[in-house]
Amino acid sequence: MTATTPERDGRTRAPDLRPTHRAAMVVVYAAALLQGLTVVSFPASANVLKSAYGLDDAGYGSLFLPQMALTIAGSLVGAALARKLGLRALLVAAMTCAVVAELLLVAVHWLSPEHRLTSLLAGTGFMGAGFGLGAAPLNGYPPLLFPARRDAALVALHTCIGIGFALGPILVTAWDGARSWPGYGIGVAAACALSVAVTSVARFPPTRAAAGDVAGDRMSAPSTARPRAILLPIFLCVAVVYAFAEGTFANWAAIFLAEDRAVPEHLAAFALSGFWLAIAVGRLGVAALVARVSAERVWLALPIVMIAAFIAIPFASDAASGIALFVLAGLGCSAFFPLTVALASRLAAPPEKAATASSMAIAALMVGVGLSSFALGAIRGRLALDAVYRLSAAYPAVALGLGAIGLALARKRAT
């Protein structure tokens, strides 16, 4: 076993990854990448679904309601299921849902028009259930696999999800350009099925013992780990409002540029890829930044970047400016939600409830993403997307205000 080493704050660092757990590490981070590819497959296929399969704006907006509902359900029951079934079983269930979701997505290629929307709704439902159930194992395993580098391990996990988000639109465009759009979903489904098989046999670290180590570290943290009960609802509201911003950026980026700015579809897809790539790169940058600047300050600065992006996007006139502005939006969004989860777990929940707080934050995120997508689909015929983007600057402004209030209450509680 690797020897422990002292950390800067005087606590003892836990041993790092064991050789016997390397297969589990590959499985977990590959699963995160595949989750990103699965979740983004529906918005990345928006133009294909509309132009080739007859999906209208209202139908597209409605796709995210099953995702929202089942992600919430999966997230809320995930912690309880993890205690009864274990994180491995939950990860298997999550990746199985991803397999079904991809197959239901590509099934529209062979279904009659009257059955396509039903298949897509079921697909986003399974996708949401998988993402919700995967929250506990995907956020729980990195600290257990890398106990000496917990924060970096978790950031890397979210970066893998972001890379999946970034690669998805590029791959969808490539498959569609080759007149083989279903190949994307079939390939991702096959990779997810392989992940299920390997997860079933890989050796994972013992969850209960490691979780106790994590709790022990948190129990030695300052009294801010047990703040007033009002803090968790504030952080959850921040997650919902932020999700409205992220959903507006991501789910309508390709449609905005293709339909409102006459950008070719293959170039419009690069705006969505640029957005998710900027999120992945931004998370890595923030991970380095928080070593020198407090996470709270970075967290409050990111909404300002989002506000600037919302105001500037309507001025995009071509592919280059559109892609650049959605990259700016991705940098603003980058680490905001991971930092929201981290701060909620540390400031708004006792150690034994940290996993529950994390799952609830993910559920809150999906509430915002689903509701914002549905609302935009409903008002698309009444309000131009450039006006929607301008008005949406209110979302990060509200998140900034709520975040400042939450941190002020946490500081007051700590004194």
Number of C-alpha atoms within 10 A of each C-alpha: 8 9 8 12 13 10 11 8 6 8 11 13 16 21 16 18 20 13 10 12 17 15 15 22 23 15 20 25 21 19 28 27 21 26 27 24 30 31 23 26 26 27 24 30 19 20 23 18 21 15 10 9 16 14 19 14 18 17 17 24 24 22 24 28 22 21 28 26 19 23 32 26 18 25 29 23 17 26 25 14 17 19 12 11 12 18 25 24 16 24 27 24 16 28 31 21 25 31 28 20 30 29 20 23 26 20 19 19 15 10 13 11 13 8 12 22 23 13 19 28 22 19 28 31 24 25 35 31 27 31 31 28 32 29 27 27 22 24 20 18 27 24 21 27 25 20 19 19 17 18 15 15 20 21 21 19 22 25 26 23 26 29 23 27 30 26 22 29 29 20 20 26 24 16 16 17 11 10 10 12 19 19 17 21 25 18 14 21 24 14 18 26 19 15 22 22 14 16 22 12 11 16 15 20 16 13 18 12 11 17 15 13 14 18 17 13 13 18 15 11 13 11 15 19 23 19 20 15 10 12 21 21 16 19 28 22 20 27 29 26 26 28 27 23 27 25 21 22 25 24 24 20 25 30 24 22 26 20 14 14 17 14 20 14 17 18 20 27 29 26 29 32 31 26 29 32 24 24 29 27 18 23 25 18 14 20 19 12 13 14 9 8 11 10 20 15 12 16 24 19 14 19 26 15 17 29 22 17 24 28 17 19 26 20 12 17 14 16 21 14 15 28 25 17 24 28 24 24 30 29 27 26 29 29 26 25 20 20 19 23 23 19 22 24 25 21 28 27 23 19 23 16 14 21 21 20 26 27 28 28 30 27 26 25 26 29 23 24 26 25 20 24 23 21 13 24 19 17 15 15 11 8 11 13 23 19 13 16 21 17 13 19 19 17 22 28 17 16 23 21 13 18 23 16 15 23 19 12 17 21 13 12 15 14 7
